[in-house]
Amino acid sequence: MGTLGSSEARSRWFYLIALWIGGCAIVGLIAWICLRLQLQLATAGFCMLIAIVLLSLLDSFISSAIFSVAGALLLNVCFTPPIFSFAIAKTADLLPLLTFLVTSIAVTSLVREIRRAEQIQREQARLLNQTHDAVFVRDIDGVIRYWNQSAEDLYGWRRDEAVGKSADTLLKIVYPMARDRLQQALFENGHWNGELVHTRRDGTQVVVSSRGTLQRDDQGQPRTILETANDITDRKRAEETIRKSQAQFLEEVQRLSRTGSLGWTIEAGEVFWSAQAYRIFEQDMSVAPTIGIMRERVHPDDLPVFDTMVARIEAGDSSLDVEYRLRFPESRIKYLRIIGHAVEMHDARRQFVGAVMDITEARQADMRLRRLESDLARTSRITVLAELSASIAHEVGQPLTAVVVNGDVCLGWLQRAPLNVGEVERLVVRMREDATRAADIVRRVRRLVKGTPPDPVSIDVKGLFQEVLTFLRPELEMHGCSVLTDIARDASAVAGDRIQLQQVLVNLTTNALQAMAQVSAKHHLVLEARPGESARVILSVRDNGPGISEEHLPHLFDAFFTTRTDGMGMGLAIAASIVEAHGGRLWAVNNTEGGSTFSFTLKAA
């Protein structure tokens, strides 16, 4: 690229040097000829000026200036005394030389500008001739002044046949409005665009997308109108085909969806129905629809609804959404829904347009659904009552069993001699505590079923674990289970209902003991508390039992789901309900080393 650029620069310089030398030689030759012919200064200057103007066409202003200066110097040397000297004897001779110099530079500059303008004009004409749009220019009277190649191809007339003719007469233009109004809009806005119909030379018509631009002279007066035309005949045909296809498609959609369209020109009282609307009202399509015909079909009980709808439309309501029934012979009933709104027409009249839908099947399905919902609600109440009974039986069973066990042991101590009053008193106290606990459980379950939120208090996690282990000590000893508690320092207190949280931990621990009974290894249980996210504490019960089957994991917390033949399937469901009432979540996972872990979240106290 560098070599190419330097080569072009050298060629340019060679050309300029040759031009300057040759041009100066030509000017010198003209001066010598004028001198031999003994011409006057003015005549010689005129001859040189013509030569300089012609030479200036070969290059830029710099070349013109060089030739002008050379000509002025030659006039000074050859035609002003003293001859063959740069000196000027008379000051008066200086003015013609300066005049020549200024005139030469001015004229050559003007000639170059004219030439450049002609080149630009030719280039513009060439571009207009190459564009795919038909372009023609007409004056204010409509006479065509320019006609490009695409106009020849589109309309069939050659340029020499079109130029000088009236565009309206030649093309038989069909305007979308009065021509005077269109031209007035063109003068006011400076441009106009829209669709026109033109006629070709062979008599066929074309639809064109036309744009006219007003050209003004230096005084701002309208001079010419530049018009471009793009043939959109095929597009308009395609649009018309699509419109007809859409109309057929819409008719089919209305038939399938049982939705018709209607219109009502309120001032004129004219009513329009689509074909589907005729089907909905079950009217002969040869009968012109009216508001009276529509009213005849209305169910007597819904006549006030229909009359109110008509009154609202006449009063000027902008939108409407109404349902009413139609009555037909043999006691047939149709449910209708009419949705619509008022629109302003071009002649300032109001028209109501809307959709009329046959919603009979939907209303009948809705009534069937309501009957099913009623039956389902009754079944649901029975199911809830059964779940409540099972829940109370499951939760109260543990403290009542403890009461019976402590009662049997107490009777045994009473039959011994000597009587150990202290041991009997201890057993009676435990029986009272268990009975009180059973009553609290019933009360808490009732509150849980009613949806009453728990009364949260600050609970020490260590104390909560100890209370649960104390309550379950007999079962832990029976299973030979060792228990480890692991409480993180920043998870030592939670907010919740103490009795309900005891229920949760008792159910999870009992569930773990029953699971570990299926393995022969030493039983281990870990009660753990660790911090969670967003000011939460995670409490966990981890065992080393057989774990949980993958197919059972998704159903663990469903009511009445159990894997034991003697289980009720309520313990985990109740625990999950209590945790959710506390704003937490209960879940279960299998441990990698065996067994499973049940965890739930609570708010930190």
Secondary structure, DSSP 4 states (H G I P E B T S, - for coil): -HHHHHHHHHHHHHHHHHHHHHHHHHHHHHHHHHHHTT--HHHHHHHHHHHHHHHHTTS-HHHHHHHHHHHHHHHHHHHSSSTTSS--S-GGGHHHHHHHHHHHHHHHHHHHHHHHHHHHHHHHHHHHHHSSSEEEEEETT-BEEEE-HHHHHHH---HHHHTTSBHHHHHT-B-SS-HHHHHHHHHHHSEEEEEEEEE-TTS-EEEEEEEEEEEE-TTS-EEEEEEEEEE-HHHHHHHHHHHHHHHHHHHHHHHHHTEEEEEEETTTTEEEE-HHHHHHHT--TTSPP-HHHHHHTB-GGGHHHHHHHHHHHHHT-SEEEEEEEEEEGGGEEEEEEEEEEEEE-TTS-EEEEEEEEE-HHHHHHHHHHHHHHHHHHHHHHHHHHHHHHHHHHHHHHHHHHHHHHHHHHHHHHHTSSS--HHHHHHHHHHHHHHHHHHHHHHHHHHHHHHTPPP--EEEEHHHHHHHHHHHTHHHHHHHTEEEEEEE-GGGSEEEE-HHHHHHHHHHHHHHHHHHHTT--SPEEEEEEEEE-SSSEEEEEEEE-SS---TTTGGGTTSTT--SSTT--S-HHHHHHHHHHHTT--EEEEE-TTSSEEEEEEEEB-
